[in-house]
Amino acid sequence: MHELITAVEASTPDVIGISETWGNDDILESEFSIPGCSVFRADRNNGHRGGGVLLLVNNTFCPVEVKLNSKFCDQIWCKVKIKGSEELYRSLLPFSQC
């Protein structure tokens, strides 16, 4: 996380998508947090090791998580509001299926 935070501070991205987070119920959401960003995560909960995705979105976009029904287990979606435009949907959806 230290290296990620350093990279974020240097490049100031608006959206960060990370796959293979290996997140689980024992890892607090705060452990994935970056100042100024909302955290959205989808841990793989099917008993297999690995997987999981994380989406970090700059709070200036007022991100809101969106739940979709899909055959893909490792995905996360949110909608963001960009000043002067329609709502925009951002996602992290790796190419692998469960």
Secondary structure as the mmCIF struct_conf table of DSSP 4:
data_model
#
loop_
_struct_conf.conf_type_id
_struct_conf.id
_struct_conf.beg_label_comp_id
_struct_conf.beg_label_asym_id
_struct_conf.beg_label_seq_id
_struct_conf.end_label_comp_id
_struct_conf.end_label_asym_id
_struct_conf.end_label_seq_id
HELX_RH_AL_P HELX_RH_AL_P1 HIS A 2 SER A 11
BEND BEND1 ASP A 14 ASP A 14
STRN STRN1 VAL A 15 SER A 19
TURN_TY1_P TURN_TY1_P1 ASP A 25 ASP A 26
BEND BEND2 ILE A 27 ILE A 27
HELX_RH_3T_P HELX_RH_3T_P1 GLU A 29 PHE A 32
TURN_TY1_P TURN_TY1_P2 PRO A 35 GLY A 36
STRN STRN2 CYS A 37 ALA A 42
BEND BEND3 ASN A 46 GLY A 47
BEND BEND4 ARG A 49 GLY A 50
STRN STRN3 VAL A 53 ASN A 58
HELX_RH_3T_P HELX_RH_3T_P2 ASN A 59 PHE A 61
STRN STRN4 VAL A 64 VAL A 66
BEND BEND5 LYS A 71 LYS A 71
BEND BEND6 CYS A 73 ASP A 74
STRN STRN5 ILE A 76 LYS A 81
TURN_TY1_P TURN_TY1_P3 LYS A 83 GLY A 84
BEND BEND7 SER A 85 SER A 85
STRN STRN6 GLU A 87 LEU A 92
BEND BEND8 PHE A 95 PHE A 95
#
